[in-house]
Amino acid sequence: MYKNLFKRVWDILTSPSKTWDNIAQHPEDEKKYLSHFFYPLVGLAAFTALINPFISGYEYFDAKATLFQGIQSFIVSFASSFFGFFITANFLNYSFVRWFGIQSDKRKAEMLTAYSLTPVLVVSFFTRLLSDFFFMKILFVYVIVLVWEATTHFYSIEESRRGKFTALASLCILAVPLIVEKIFLLILPGLK
């Protein structure tokens, strides 16, 4: 399973137009894009949040406090990715129907969100393991490229509306998980 996961991550990051074509031509049944791609990727990103305190400067804490910090980071990472994904997908599906006249297709909105979140999850994975690579966060803007490619190869949006579609989808995909994380940190005392 992880071999296919890493291959799909590599494909979506290195050749998005070809990958979106492949996704559009071979629709995945039974939400395999979630169980075989998105959930394992979220799990890996959350796992790196769990081990991050042990490898990045929490030496002044004892092992118990470091583990507690890791568990808190795991919860925040997993919850923000998980809930952010579903909120984003539902909002995008609603927005596409309302503002772009696209027929409602929640599964397609979920696929767009799951695959377009790939750079965010991969970069968070690496920056948590190797804190010196914080500059990699600039790659979050690659979400825009993925959504732009999806407008042609996956959604078939006419040329005049591609920019608006890309701006809306990219903004939601980048901002909603971050907003969910901030809300989560506000309502749950003791986290960070």
N, C-alpha and C positions, 0 to 999 in steps of 0.2 A: 504494500500500500504506500509506504513512504517513498519508494522509488518513483511511483507514478506522481506522487505529490511534488517531489522535487523537480521532476520533468515538467509538470504543468506550470510550476512557479518559474522555471527557467524559460519555458516557451512564452508565457505571458509577459515576462520582463524583456526578453530579447527580440521577439517577433510578434508584437501584439496584433497586427492586422491579420497575419496568417492564423494565429490562434483564435481570434474572434470569428474568422471565416469557418474554421474547424468546429467551433462551438455552435455556430448557427446551423451548419450543415448536419451535424450529428448531435441533436439535442439529448441531453442526459436525462435518463428516466429516474424516477424515485428520489429525486433531489441528491444525487451522488455528488453534485458540486458542493453540497454542504458536508455530507458525511465523509467524503474522500478528499476534500480539498480544504474547505473553509474551517471546519471544526478542528482538524489536526493542526492547521496553521495557527489558529487562535490558541490552541493548547500549547504549542511550542513557544509562542510569544509569551504566554502567561507563565510557562515554566521558567523561561529566562528571567522573568520578573521575580520569581520565587528565589532563584539562585543568585540574582544580582547583589543583594546585600552581603553575601558571603565572599564576593570577589571584588567589591568596589568600595572600600573605605569604611566599613563598619567594624573595624578592628577594636574600637574602644567599647563596643557592646559585648556582653557575654553571649555565649552560643544561643541561649534561650531568647534573648532580646533580638538577636540577629534573625533567628528563625521566625519570630513574631513579625518582624518588619518584612521578611520575605513573604510570609503568608498574606499580610495586608496588601503588599504589592501585587501578588498573584490575584487576589480577589478583585482589586481595582482594575487590573489589566484585563482579566477575563470578562468581568461585567461590562466594562466600557466597550470592549470589542463586540461582545455578544448582543447586548441590548442596543448599542449604537447601530449594529448591522440591521437588526429587524426594524428599528425606527426609521432608518434611512431608506431601506427597501420599500417600506409601506408608504412613506412620504413621497418617494420618487414615483412609485406606481400611481399614486393619486395625482401628483403634479403632471405627469406625462399625459394622463387622461384629460385633466382640466385645461392645461395650457398648450399642449401640443396635439391634442386630438388623437392620441394613440390609444388603441384599444387596451383596456385593462388586462395586464398580464403580470401578476405578482411574481411568478416564477422567473420571468425575464428580468424584472427589476432586482430580484434577489441575486440572480447570476451576475448582472452588471455590478452590483454592489460588492459581492464576494470577490470577484476577480479584480475589480479596480482597487480594492483594499490591499491587494498583495504587496505593493511597495511599502505601504505603511507598516504592515506586519513584519516584513522582512527587515526593514531598517530598524524597527524597534527591537527585533531579535538580536541584531548585530550590535546596536548601540548599548544594549543592556549587558551583553557579554564583554564587549570591548569599549569601555567608556571613552577611550581616546578617539573613537570614530564618530563623535557627536556631529561632525560636519556632514555625515551621511544623511541627516534629516532634510537636507536640501532636496533629496530624491523624492520627498513627498509630492513634489510638483509633477512627478511622473504619472500620478493619478490622472492629471489632465490629458496626457498623451493617451492613456488607456481608454478613457471615456471618449476622446475624440475619435479614436479608431473604432470604438464600438458604435458610434453614430452611423458610420457607413456600413460596416461589416455585420453588425448584429441587429441594429434598430432600423436601418435604411431611412434615416432622416434626410429630408431634402437639404440641399446645400445652404439655402438661405437661413435655415433654422439650426444648423449644426453648432454655431457659436453659442447661442442661448442655451441649447440643450446641454452642451459641454460645461458651460459655466454653472448652470443649476446643479447638475449631477455631481460635478467635481467639488463644488462648495459643500454640498450636503455630505458627500462621502468623506471629506476631510474634516468638516466641522462637527457633525453630529456625534461621532464617538468621543471627541474631545469635550463637548458640552456635557455628554452623559457622564464622563469621568469627573468633571468638575462638580456636577450635581451630586454624584455618588460620594465624593470627598466631603461635600458640605453636609449631607444628611446623615452620614455615618461617622459618629465621633471616634476619634482615635486613629483614623487612617491618615497617614502622612500629616 
